[in-house]
């Protein structure tokens, strides 16, 4: 397939973009208290520009330090001192032929109360202590921060009117005072002027994903009774004052894009009549065009409907393209949209079909910063698998002063750390073709080592094969497919159906051995008289070794593996009872994953028993005990499926050591973790070999 449209230039206002590929805003946490870009941030953005992207947009960039700081490590244009550092960042992007826009943002009610009012103080303390403050803060925040939020000992975030806090944001919300609204309008306009002075090519106003500008547009979050609330015209007033103000201050030839949630998507979570719908979104887009917007960046939803703007793996690519099409049919200015695009062919087809004018590729360009060049010129693209590790790690690492990561790309945050090409054809043995072993093999091959990869099974993938087995999770296997293709391109010798032994490793005479042998499911013995063949593990179900249909099943353990195994069973007509010792399902699991699978389980009448532990298995039943009151419950069950976790398979490690090898042990073989843990460990191991 040729990519004539995707490779062709197009203008946004007076700014010509060299191709139709856009990197949209995504907060990754590479910033610092004062809002100036760090070297890592500059490296990160420049790598995507170097990768061929036509338009690069910054992460959410604050215009207000007091109520508008969405993260400690965030870019800002709230002061004149931001202009020169921003100029350097812009120039590093622009020298590769990409255009550079800055997204102006305020979180509104979706802010974390911990950040309200604290950033200005943090900036001053960081200066006074010459960096010591930040180190202390990031030591205390992981323990203190959640407790402050849990007990609501934080300032209120702000919104157009008093309303409930957004899902996931927590805390209290107060209404903005009229004077504050006027100040914010000026701060957005001042921020845009600083962006122009810094030599950037344009700005984007973030009126999507439930942030402040969208909150003014929504009748759910905007119930003001003054000129800024009530009617459609009044709800539009805040963003239109900002839009017109930027055009007056910066000139009509300075491009302004508006990122718009075309539909708040409340109906998709069963809350029909709440917020606004696509029909309203199209009306908003037309009003924005009439008042000077140079392009509409179509998105959807907000924090309350999180999965409908930042999709987990179960969503089909292009599922929301109808929203972009509706806006494009209504306006004459360019339309940008992400639309969960995961292949160059899909991107080109949506351009050809008139769905949109530009393809926004956010997570795909985190996963592969050279997506654009590979799409247009050929090469194996490392595809985003929608695992959501980028946002989860960004949120979690924000408490410790670090940045977001990518399961597919362990080089995120290490863009300028060039691999040493010192392998010189020396032999390296890698054991296990799961994500850790494949990633280590790729990196070692790039370094010039001669890599032999041993895999005892007939197919590469390891635990990923199981992760991709539940309903709608097949895209997880993209990670393995892309790694295998890349390894083959680099000359890695992949030996399937070949268990590693001390003897065949000795024959290689390797300079290093990497062990990524994975793990085995935990299967303890239980009290009671029962048929062993009716006590299975999640691996038995997900691998297909056991196929249960229309059975009563007790599923023990409600981590994501347990819930996804339960989903697999319900799809086969099984009636499932999930037993969990904790007081909640899938404790510690990122909320989007639970929100994705639980509706399917509830629809299948799955029963959930929390605070219960399995204490006995009988013939056709189990007995559980409540961990609090010690009362027992009998549950009918034809089969028991255990999802109690896994143990590292390090059986070969000791044997290797006793034969003179010093193996590097990574992934589940060392410590049970997730995909990102395995690929990150592989990166560290592969660059450590001298």
C-alpha positions as CSV (number, residue, x, y, z in Angstrom):
1,X,0.0,0.0,0.0
2,X,1.3,3.4,-0.9
3,X,1.0,6.2,1.6
4,X,0.5,9.2,-0.7
5,X,-1.9,11.1,1.6
6,X,0.0,10.5,4.8
7,X,3.2,11.6,3.3
8,X,1.8,14.7,1.7
9,X,2.0,18.2,3.3
10,X,-0.9,20.2,4.6
11,X,-1.4,23.5,6.3
12,X,-2.9,24.3,9.7
13,X,-3.6,28.0,9.3
14,X,-0.5,29.4,7.6
15,X,1.7,26.7,9.0
16,X,2.6,24.0,6.6
17,X,3.2,20.5,8.1
18,X,5.5,18.3,6.0
19,X,3.3,15.2,6.4
20,X,0.0,14.2,8.1
21,X,1.6,12.5,11.1
22,X,1.1,14.2,14.5
23,X,2.5,13.4,17.9
24,X,-0.2,14.6,20.2
25,X,0.3,15.9,23.8
26,X,1.1,13.2,26.5
27,X,2.4,13.9,29.9
28,X,5.3,11.7,30.7
29,X,6.9,13.5,33.7
30,X,10.2,14.6,32.2
31,X,9.8,18.2,33.6
32,X,10.7,19.9,36.9
33,X,9.1,22.2,39.5
34,X,9.8,25.5,37.7
35,X,8.2,24.3,34.4
36,X,11.3,24.5,32.2
37,X,12.2,21.6,30.0
38,X,14.9,19.2,31.2
39,X,17.5,17.6,29.0
40,X,15.6,14.3,29.1
41,X,12.4,16.1,27.9
42,X,14.3,17.7,25.0
43,X,15.9,14.4,24.1
44,X,12.5,12.7,24.2
45,X,10.7,15.2,21.9
46,X,13.7,15.5,19.5
47,X,13.8,11.8,19.0
48,X,10.2,11.8,17.8
49,X,10.9,14.7,15.4
50,X,14.0,12.8,14.2
51,X,11.8,9.9,13.6
52,X,9.9,11.7,10.8
53,X,6.8,13.1,12.6
54,X,5.4,16.2,10.9
55,X,3.9,17.9,13.9
56,X,5.1,17.5,17.5
57,X,3.0,18.9,20.3
58,X,4.1,19.2,23.9
59,X,2.6,17.6,26.9
60,X,-0.1,19.5,28.9
61,X,1.6,22.8,29.6
62,X,0.4,24.9,32.5
63,X,-0.6,28.6,32.3
64,X,-1.3,28.9,36.0
65,X,0.9,27.7,38.8
66,X,-1.6,28.0,41.7
67,X,-4.6,25.9,40.7
68,X,-3.4,24.7,37.2
69,X,-0.4,22.5,38.0
70,X,-1.3,19.0,37.0
71,X,2.1,17.5,38.0
72,X,5.3,18.5,39.8
73,X,7.3,17.6,36.7
74,X,5.3,19.5,34.1
75,X,6.1,22.0,31.3
76,X,4.9,25.6,31.8
77,X,4.5,28.9,30.1
78,X,3.2,30.8,33.1
79,X,6.2,33.2,33.4
80,X,8.5,35.0,31.0
81,X,11.4,33.0,32.3
82,X,9.9,30.0,30.4
83,X,10.5,31.6,27.0
84,X,14.2,31.0,26.4
85,X,14.2,27.3,27.6
86,X,11.2,26.7,25.5
87,X,13.0,28.2,22.5
88,X,15.8,25.7,22.8
89,X,13.3,22.8,22.9
90,X,11.4,24.2,19.9
91,X,14.7,24.5,17.9
92,X,15.7,21.0,18.7
93,X,12.4,19.7,17.2
94,X,12.3,22.1,14.3
95,X,15.8,21.4,13.0
96,X,14.5,18.0,11.9
97,X,11.8,19.5,9.7
98,X,8.9,19.1,12.2
99,X,6.7,21.9,13.4
100,X,6.3,22.4,17.1
101,X,3.1,23.4,18.9
102,X,2.5,23.9,22.7
103,X,-0.7,22.6,24.3
104,X,-2.1,25.1,26.9
105,X,-3.9,23.4,29.8
106,X,-5.6,23.7,33.1
107,X,-6.9,20.5,34.9
108,X,-9.8,22.1,36.7
109,X,-11.7,19.6,38.8
110,X,-9.5,16.8,37.5
111,X,-6.5,18.1,39.5
112,X,-5.1,16.2,42.4
113,X,-5.6,18.4,45.5
114,X,-2.1,17.7,46.6
115,X,-0.9,20.0,43.8
116,X,-3.2,22.9,44.4
117,X,-1.1,25.8,45.7
118,X,2.0,23.7,46.4
119,X,3.9,24.1,43.1
120,X,4.8,27.9,43.6
121,X,6.1,27.0,47.1
122,X,8.0,24.0,45.7
123,X,9.7,26.2,43.1
124,X,11.0,28.6,45.7
125,X,12.1,25.9,48.1
126,X,13.9,24.0,45.4
127,X,15.9,27.2,44.6
128,X,16.6,28.0,48.2
129,X,17.8,24.5,49.0
130,X,19.7,24.1,45.7
131,X,17.8,20.9,44.8
132,X,17.7,19.3,48.2
133,X,14.0,20.0,48.7
134,X,13.0,17.8,45.7
135,X,14.9,14.9,47.0
136,X,13.1,15.2,50.4
137,X,9.7,15.7,48.8
138,X,10.0,12.6,46.6
139,X,11.1,10.5,49.6
140,X,8.0,11.6,51.7
141,X,5.3,11.8,49.0
142,X,4.8,8.1,48.3
143,X,3.9,7.5,52.0
144,X,2.4,10.9,52.9
145,X,0.6,11.9,49.7
146,X,-1.9,9.0,49.5
147,X,-2.8,9.4,53.1
148,X,-3.5,13.2,52.7
149,X,-5.7,12.5,49.7
150,X,-7.5,9.6,51.5
151,X,-8.3,11.8,54.5
152,X,-9.1,14.8,52.3
153,X,-6.4,17.0,53.9
154,X,-5.7,18.9,50.7
155,X,-7.0,22.1,49.1
156,X,-9.9,22.1,46.7
157,X,-9.5,21.9,43.0
158,X,-11.5,24.3,40.9
159,X,-14.2,24.0,38.3
160,X,-16.8,26.3,36.6
161,X,-19.2,25.4,39.4
162,X,-19.2,23.2,42.5
163,X,-19.5,19.6,41.5
164,X,-18.3,16.1,42.5
165,X,-14.6,15.4,41.9
166,X,-13.7,13.5,38.8
167,X,-13.3,9.8,39.0
168,X,-9.7,9.0,39.8
169,X,-8.9,12.7,40.9
170,X,-10.5,12.5,44.4
171,X,-10.6,15.5,46.8
172,X,-13.0,18.5,46.9
173,X,-14.1,20.9,44.2
174,X,-15.0,24.5,44.5
175,X,-16.5,27.0,42.0
176,X,-14.2,29.5,40.3
177,X,-14.9,33.1,41.3
178,X,-15.7,35.5,38.5
179,X,-12.4,37.3,39.0
180,X,-10.5,34.0,38.7
181,X,-12.2,33.2,35.4
182,X,-11.0,36.6,34.0
183,X,-7.5,36.0,35.3
184,X,-7.4,32.5,33.7
185,X,-8.5,33.9,30.3
186,X,-5.6,36.4,30.5
187,X,-3.2,33.6,31.6
188,X,-4.1,31.4,28.6
189,X,-3.6,34.4,26.3
190,X,-0.3,35.4,28.0
191,X,0.9,31.8,27.7
192,X,0.2,31.7,24.0
193,X,2.1,34.9,23.6
194,X,5.1,33.4,25.3
195,X,4.9,30.4,23.1
196,X,5.0,32.7,20.0
197,X,8.0,34.6,21.5
198,X,9.8,31.4,22.0
199,X,9.6,30.7,18.2
200,X,7.1,27.9,18.4
201,X,4.8,27.3,15.5
202,X,1.4,27.4,17.2
203,X,-0.7,26.4,20.2
204,X,-3.4,23.9,21.1
205,X,-6.1,24.6,23.6
206,X,-6.9,21.5,25.6
207,X,-10.7,21.3,25.7
208,X,-10.8,17.5,26.0
209,X,-10.6,14.6,28.4
210,X,-12.6,16.5,31.1
211,X,-10.1,19.3,31.8
212,X,-11.1,22.9,32.6
213,X,-11.9,24.2,29.1
214,X,-14.2,21.2,28.6
215,X,-15.7,21.6,32.0
216,X,-17.0,25.0,30.9
217,X,-18.6,23.4,27.8
218,X,-20.4,20.7,29.7
219,X,-23.8,21.2,31.3
220,X,-22.8,18.6,33.9
221,X,-19.8,20.5,35.3
222,X,-20.9,24.0,34.4
223,X,-24.0,25.0,36.3
224,X,-23.1,28.7,36.7
225,X,-25.9,31.2,36.6
226,X,-23.8,34.2,35.3
227,X,-22.6,34.9,31.8
228,X,-20.4,31.9,31.8
229,X,-23.1,29.3,32.4
230,X,-26.5,28.1,31.4
231,X,-27.1,28.5,27.7
232,X,-24.8,27.1,25.0
233,X,-23.5,30.6,24.2
234,X,-22.7,31.2,27.8
235,X,-20.9,27.9,28.2
236,X,-18.8,28.7,25.1
237,X,-17.8,32.1,26.4
238,X,-14.7,31.1,28.3
239,X,-13.0,29.2,25.5
240,X,-14.1,31.7,22.8
241,X,-12.8,34.7,24.9
242,X,-9.4,32.8,25.1
243,X,-9.4,31.9,21.4
244,X,-10.2,35.4,20.2
245,X,-7.8,36.9,22.7
246,X,-4.9,34.8,21.4
247,X,-5.7,35.8,17.8
248,X,-5.8,39.5,18.8
249,X,-2.6,39.3,20.8
250,X,-0.6,36.9,18.6
251,X,-2.0,37.7,15.2
252,X,-4.4,35.8,12.9
253,X,-1.5,34.0,11.3
254,X,-0.5,32.3,14.5
255,X,-2.2,28.9,14.4
256,X,-4.5,27.8,17.2
257,X,-5.8,24.2,17.3
258,X,-8.5,23.2,19.8
259,X,-8.5,19.6,21.2
260,X,-12.1,18.8,21.7
261,X,-13.9,15.9,23.3
262,X,-16.6,15.6,20.7
263,X,-18.7,13.3,23.1
264,X,-18.3,13.0,26.9
265,X,-19.3,9.4,26.5
266,X,-21.4,9.1,29.7
267,X,-24.0,7.1,27.8
268,X,-21.3,4.4,27.2
269,X,-21.1,3.8,30.9
270,X,-24.8,3.7,31.4
271,X,-25.4,7.4,32.4
272,X,-27.5,8.7,29.5
273,X,-28.5,12.3,29.7
274,X,-25.3,13.4,31.6
275,X,-22.9,15.9,30.0
276,X,-23.0,16.5,26.2
277,X,-23.1,14.1,23.2
278,X,-21.7,14.1,19.7
279,X,-24.4,16.3,18.4
280,X,-23.4,19.0,20.9
281,X,-19.7,18.3,20.1
282,X,-20.2,19.0,16.5
283,X,-22.0,22.3,17.4
284,X,-19.1,23.3,19.6
285,X,-16.6,22.5,16.8
286,X,-18.6,24.8,14.3
287,X,-18.6,27.6,16.9
288,X,-14.8,27.3,17.3
289,X,-14.3,27.5,13.6
290,X,-16.5,30.6,13.3
291,X,-14.4,32.2,16.0
292,X,-10.9,31.6,14.5
293,X,-9.8,28.1,15.4
294,X,-7.4,26.8,12.7
295,X,-8.0,23.1,13.3
296,X,-10.0,20.8,15.5
297,X,-8.2,17.9,17.2
298,X,-11.1,15.5,17.8
299,X,-11.0,13.3,20.9
300,X,-13.6,12.0,23.4
301,X,-14.5,11.4,27.0
302,X,-12.9,12.5,30.3
303,X,-11.8,11.0,33.6
304,X,-15.3,9.8,34.5
305,X,-15.3,7.8,31.2
306,X,-11.5,7.1,31.1
307,X,-11.5,4.1,28.9
308,X,-13.2,6.0,26.1
309,X,-10.3,8.3,25.4
310,X,-7.3,6.2,26.6
311,X,-8.3,2.8,25.5
312,X,-7.1,-0.5,27.0
313,X,-6.2,-3.4,24.8
314,X,-9.7,-4.7,24.3
315,X,-10.8,-1.7,22.1
316,X,-10.7,-2.1,18.4
317,X,-8.5,0.2,16.3
318,X,-10.6,3.0,14.8
319,X,-13.7,2.4,17.0
320,X,-14.3,6.1,17.5
321,X,-13.5,7.4,14.0
322,X,-17.2,8.2,13.5
323,X,-16.7,11.1,15.9
324,X,-14.0,12.7,13.8
325,X,-16.0,12.1,10.6
326,X,-19.0,13.9,12.1
327,X,-16.8,16.9,13.0
328,X,-15.0,16.9,9.6
329,X,-18.3,16.8,7.7
330,X,-19.4,19.9,9.7
331,X,-16.3,22.2,9.4
332,X,-14.0,23.3,6.7
333,X,-10.8,23.6,8.7
334,X,-8.4,20.6,9.2
335,X,-9.4,17.8,11.6
336,X,-6.8,15.9,13.6
337,X,-7.7,12.7,15.4
338,X,-6.1,9.8,17.2
339,X,-8.8,7.2,16.7
340,X,-6.7,4.4,18.1
341,X,-4.6,4.0,14.9
342,X,-2.2,1.1,15.1
343,X,-0.9,0.6,11.6
344,X,0.2,2.7,8.6
345,X,-2.5,1.0,6.5
346,X,-5.2,2.0,8.9
347,X,-3.9,5.6,9.0
348,X,-3.8,6.0,5.3
349,X,-7.2,4.5,4.8
350,X,-8.8,6.8,7.3
351,X,-7.2,9.8,5.5
352,X,-8.4,8.4,2.2
353,X,-12.0,7.9,3.6
354,X,-12.2,11.5,4.7
355,X,-12.4,10.6,8.4
356,X,-9.7,13.1,9.2
357,X,-6.9,15.2,7.7
358,X,-4.1,14.4,10.2
359,X,-3.4,11.1,12.1
360,X,-2.4,11.7,15.8
361,X,-0.3,8.9,17.1
362,X,0.4,9.3,20.8
363,X,1.2,6.0,22.4
364,X,2.4,4.5,19.1
365,X,5.2,7.1,19.0
366,X,6.1,6.4,22.6
367,X,6.5,2.7,21.6
368,X,8.4,3.5,18.4
369,X,9.8,7.1,18.1
370,X,10.6,6.3,14.4
371,X,7.0,5.2,13.5
372,X,6.7,7.9,10.8
373,X,9.9,7.0,9.0
374,X,9.3,3.3,9.2
375,X,5.7,3.8,8.0
376,X,6.7,5.9,5.0
377,X,10.0,4.2,4.1
378,X,9.7,0.7,5.4
379,X,10.8,-1.2,8.6
380,X,9.4,-3.2,11.5
381,X,7.3,-0.9,13.6
382,X,7.1,-1.7,17.4
383,X,3.4,-1.5,17.9
384,X,1.7,-0.1,21.0
385,X,-0.2,-2.9,22.7
386,X,-2.5,-0.6,24.7
387,X,-1.2,-2.1,28.0
388,X,-1.5,1.4,29.7
389,X,1.8,1.1,31.4
390,X,2.7,4.6,30.1
391,X,0.0,6.4,32.1
392,X,0.2,4.0,35.1
393,X,3.9,4.4,35.4
394,X,3.8,8.1,34.9
395,X,1.3,8.5,37.7
396,X,3.1,6.2,40.1
397,X,6.6,7.5,39.3
398,X,5.4,11.1,39.7
399,X,5.4,10.4,43.5
400,X,9.2,9.6,43.3
401,X,10.3,12.2,40.8
402,X,10.7,9.9,37.9
403,X,8.9,9.6,34.5
404,X,6.6,7.3,32.5
405,X,7.8,4.2,30.9
406,X,6.8,1.9,28.0
407,X,6.5,-1.9,28.0
408,X,7.4,-2.1,24.3
409,X,10.2,0.5,24.4
410,X,12.6,0.5,27.4
411,X,14.6,3.3,25.8
412,X,12.0,5.9,26.9
413,X,13.9,8.4,29.0
414,X,17.2,7.1,27.6
415,X,17.0,8.6,24.1
416,X,20.5,10.0,24.1
417,X,22.2,7.0,25.6
418,X,23.7,5.3,22.6
419,X,24.3,1.6,22.6
420,X,27.9,0.5,22.7
421,X,28.6,-1.4,19.5
422,X,31.3,-3.6,21.1
423,X,29.9,-7.1,20.7
424,X,32.4,-7.8,17.9
425,X,30.7,-11.1,17.0
426,X,31.1,-12.6,20.4
427,X,28.6,-15.4,21.3
428,X,25.8,-14.7,23.8
429,X,23.2,-17.3,25.0
430,X,19.7,-16.1,25.9
431,X,17.3,-18.6,27.5
432,X,13.6,-18.1,27.1
433,X,11.8,-16.3,24.2
434,X,9.3,-14.3,26.3
435,X,9.4,-10.5,26.3
436,X,12.5,-10.3,28.4
437,X,14.5,-12.8,26.4
438,X,13.4,-11.4,23.1
439,X,14.2,-7.8,24.2
440,X,17.6,-8.8,25.5
441,X,18.3,-10.6,22.3
442,X,17.4,-7.6,20.2
443,X,19.6,-5.2,22.1
444,X,22.5,-7.5,22.3
445,X,22.3,-8.1,18.5
446,X,22.2,-4.3,18.0
447,X,25.4,-4.1,20.0
448,X,27.1,-6.6,17.6
449,X,26.9,-9.8,19.6
450,X,26.1,-13.1,18.0
451,X,23.0,-14.1,19.8
452,X,21.5,-17.6,20.2
453,X,18.0,-17.7,21.8
454,X,16.8,-21.0,23.3
455,X,13.1,-21.6,23.6
456,X,11.8,-25.0,24.9
457,X,8.3,-24.4,23.4
458,X,7.3,-24.5,19.8
459,X,6.4,-20.8,19.8
460,X,8.0,-17.6,21.1
461,X,6.1,-15.6,23.6
462,X,6.3,-17.1,27.1
463,X,3.7,-15.7,29.4
464,X,2.5,-13.3,26.7
465,X,0.8,-16.2,25.0
466,X,-1.3,-16.5,28.1
467,X,-1.8,-12.8,28.5
468,X,-3.1,-12.6,24.9
469,X,-5.5,-15.6,25.3
470,X,-8.5,-13.9,27.1
471,X,-11.3,-12.3,25.1
472,X,-10.3,-9.2,23.2
473,X,-6.6,-9.4,24.4
474,X,-5.0,-10.8,21.2
475,X,-3.2,-7.5,20.4
476,X,-0.9,-8.2,23.4
477,X,0.8,-10.7,21.1
478,X,1.9,-7.9,18.8
479,X,4.8,-7.3,21.2
480,X,6.1,-10.8,20.6
481,X,5.5,-10.7,16.8
482,X,7.4,-7.4,16.5
483,X,10.3,-8.5,18.7
484,X,10.6,-11.8,16.8
485,X,10.6,-9.9,13.4
486,X,13.2,-7.5,14.6
487,X,15.4,-10.2,16.1
488,X,15.3,-12.1,12.8
489,X,16.2,-8.9,10.9
490,X,19.2,-8.5,13.2
491,X,20.4,-12.1,12.7
492,X,19.4,-13.6,16.1
493,X,19.4,-17.4,16.0
494,X,16.1,-18.4,17.5
495,X,16.0,-22.1,18.4
496,X,12.4,-23.2,19.1
497,X,11.6,-26.6,20.6
498,X,15.1,-26.4,22.1
499,X,15.4,-26.5,25.9
500,X,18.6,-24.9,27.1
501,X,21.1,-27.3,28.8
502,X,24.5,-26.7,30.3
503,X,25.9,-28.9,27.5
504,X,24.4,-26.9,24.6
505,X,25.4,-23.6,26.2
506,X,29.0,-24.9,26.7
507,X,29.1,-25.7,23.1
508,X,28.5,-22.0,22.2
509,X,31.3,-20.9,24.5
510,X,29.4,-17.6,25.2
511,X,30.9,-14.5,26.8
512,X,27.6,-14.1,28.7
513,X,24.4,-16.0,29.4
514,X,21.0,-14.3,30.0
515,X,18.3,-16.4,31.7
516,X,14.7,-15.3,31.1
517,X,13.0,-18.7,31.7
518,X,9.8,-17.3,33.0
519,X,7.7,-18.8,35.8
520,X,5.3,-21.5,36.8
521,X,1.8,-21.1,38.4
522,X,1.4,-21.7,42.1
523,X,-0.7,-24.8,42.9
524,X,-0.7,-25.7,46.6
525,X,-2.5,-28.6,48.2
526,X,-5.8,-27.9,50.0
527,X,-7.7,-29.6,52.8
528,X,-10.4,-32.0,51.7
529,X,-11.1,-35.0,49.4
530,X,-11.2,-34.0,45.8
531,X,-10.3,-35.1,42.3
532,X,-7.0,-33.5,41.3
533,X,-8.1,-33.4,37.7
534,X,-10.8,-30.9,38.7
535,X,-8.3,-28.5,40.3
536,X,-6.7,-26.4,37.5
537,X,-4.6,-23.3,37.2
538,X,-5.1,-20.2,35.1
539,X,-2.4,-21.5,32.8
540,X,-4.4,-24.6,32.1
541,X,-7.4,-22.5,31.0
542,X,-5.5,-19.7,29.1
543,X,-3.2,-22.2,27.3
544,X,-6.2,-24.2,26.2
545,X,-4.9,-27.4,27.8
546,X,-8.2,-27.6,29.7
547,X,-11.4,-26.4,28.1
548,X,-14.4,-26.0,30.4
549,X,-17.9,-25.3,29.1
550,X,-21.1,-24.7,31.0
551,X,-19.5,-25.7,34.3
552,X,-19.8,-24.2,37.8
553,X,-16.3,-22.8,38.5
554,X,-14.7,-21.4,41.6
555,X,-11.9,-19.0,40.6
556,X,-9.5,-18.4,43.4
557,X,-7.7,-15.1,43.2
558,X,-8.9,-11.9,41.6
559,X,-5.8,-10.3,40.3
560,X,-6.0,-9.3,36.6
561,X,-4.9,-12.8,35.6
562,X,-7.8,-14.2,37.7
563,X,-10.3,-11.8,36.3
564,X,-9.3,-12.4,32.7
565,X,-9.4,-16.1,33.3
566,X,-12.9,-15.7,34.7
567,X,-13.8,-13.7,31.6
568,X,-12.5,-16.6,29.4
569,X,-14.6,-19.1,31.4
570,X,-17.8,-17.0,31.2
571,X,-17.4,-16.7,27.4
572,X,-17.7,-20.6,27.4
573,X,-20.9,-20.5,29.4
574,X,-19.4,-21.2,32.8
575,X,-21.0,-19.8,36.0
576,X,-18.0,-18.4,37.9
577,X,-17.6,-17.5,41.6
578,X,-14.5,-15.4,42.2
579,X,-12.9,-15.8,45.6
580,X,-10.6,-13.0,46.9
581,X,-8.9,-12.7,50.3
582,X,-8.5,-8.9,50.1
583,X,-11.4,-6.5,50.7
584,X,-11.5,-5.5,47.0
585,X,-11.1,-7.1,43.6
586,X,-7.7,-7.0,42.0
587,X,-6.1,-4.9,44.7
588,X,-3.3,-2.6,43.4
589,X,-4.4,-3.0,39.8
590,X,-4.7,0.1,37.5
591,X,-8.3,1.1,37.6
592,X,-8.8,1.1,33.8
593,X,-8.1,-2.6,33.6
594,X,-10.7,-3.4,36.2
595,X,-13.2,-1.0,34.5
596,X,-12.6,-2.9,31.3
597,X,-13.2,-6.4,32.4
598,X,-15.7,-6.2,35.3
599,X,-18.7,-5.1,33.2
600,X,-18.3,-8.3,31.2
601,X,-18.1,-10.4,34.3
602,X,-21.1,-8.8,35.9
603,X,-23.1,-9.2,32.7
604,X,-22.4,-12.9,32.9
605,X,-23.7,-13.0,36.5
606,X,-20.3,-13.7,38.0
607,X,-20.4,-13.8,41.8
608,X,-17.6,-12.1,43.8
609,X,-16.6,-13.1,47.3
610,X,-14.1,-10.7,48.9
611,X,-12.5,-11.1,52.3
612,X,-12.7,-14.9,51.8
613,X,-10.0,-17.5,51.5
614,X,-10.3,-21.0,50.2
615,X,-9.9,-23.5,53.0
616,X,-11.3,-26.8,51.7
617,X,-12.2,-28.5,48.4
618,X,-14.8,-31.2,48.3
619,X,-16.6,-33.1,45.5
620,X,-18.7,-30.5,43.8
621,X,-18.1,-27.7,46.3
622,X,-15.5,-25.6,48.1
623,X,-15.5,-24.1,51.5
624,X,-14.3,-20.5,52.1
625,X,-13.5,-18.7,55.4
626,X,-14.1,-15.0,56.0
627,X,-10.7,-13.5,57.0
628,X,-12.4,-11.1,59.4
629,X,-15.1,-13.1,61.2
630,X,-13.9,-16.6,60.4
631,X,-17.4,-17.7,59.3
632,X,-17.4,-20.4,56.6
633,X,-19.4,-20.5,53.3
634,X,-20.1,-23.5,51.1
635,X,-20.0,-22.7,47.4
636,X,-21.1,-25.1,44.6
637,X,-18.3,-25.8,42.2
638,X,-17.6,-28.5,39.6
639,X,-14.1,-27.2,39.0
640,X,-11.6,-25.0,40.9
641,X,-9.3,-22.8,39.0
642,X,-6.4,-21.3,40.9
643,X,-5.0,-17.8,40.0
644,X,-2.8,-17.5,43.0
645,X,0.2,-16.1,41.1
646,X,3.4,-17.7,39.9
647,X,6.9,-18.7,41.1
648,X,10.1,-18.0,39.2
649,X,11.4,-20.9,37.1
650,X,15.1,-20.6,38.0
651,X,15.8,-24.3,38.0
652,X,18.7,-23.9,35.4
653,X,20.4,-21.0,37.2
654,X,22.0,-23.0,39.9
655,X,23.3,-25.6,37.5
656,X,24.8,-22.9,35.3
657,X,26.6,-21.3,38.2
658,X,28.0,-24.7,39.3
659,X,29.4,-25.1,35.8
660,X,31.3,-21.8,35.9
661,X,28.8,-19.5,34.3
662,X,27.6,-16.2,35.9
663,X,24.2,-15.9,34.4
664,X,22.2,-12.6,34.2
665,X,18.7,-13.5,35.5
666,X,15.9,-11.3,34.3
667,X,12.1,-11.1,34.2
668,X,9.8,-13.6,36.0
669,X,12.7,-15.9,36.3
670,X,14.2,-13.4,38.8
671,X,11.1,-11.8,40.2
672,X,7.4,-12.1,39.2
673,X,6.4,-8.9,37.4
674,X,4.7,-7.5,34.4
675,X,5.8,-7.0,30.8
676,X,7.4,-3.7,31.5
677,X,9.5,-5.2,34.3
678,X,10.8,-7.9,32.0
679,X,11.7,-5.5,29.1
680,X,13.3,-3.0,31.5
681,X,15.4,-5.7,33.1
682,X,16.3,-7.0,29.7
683,X,17.5,-3.5,28.7
684,X,19.6,-3.2,31.9
685,X,21.1,-6.6,31.5
686,X,21.9,-6.2,27.8
687,X,23.7,-2.9,28.2
688,X,25.7,-4.2,31.2
689,X,27.6,-6.9,29.3
690,X,31.1,-5.8,28.6
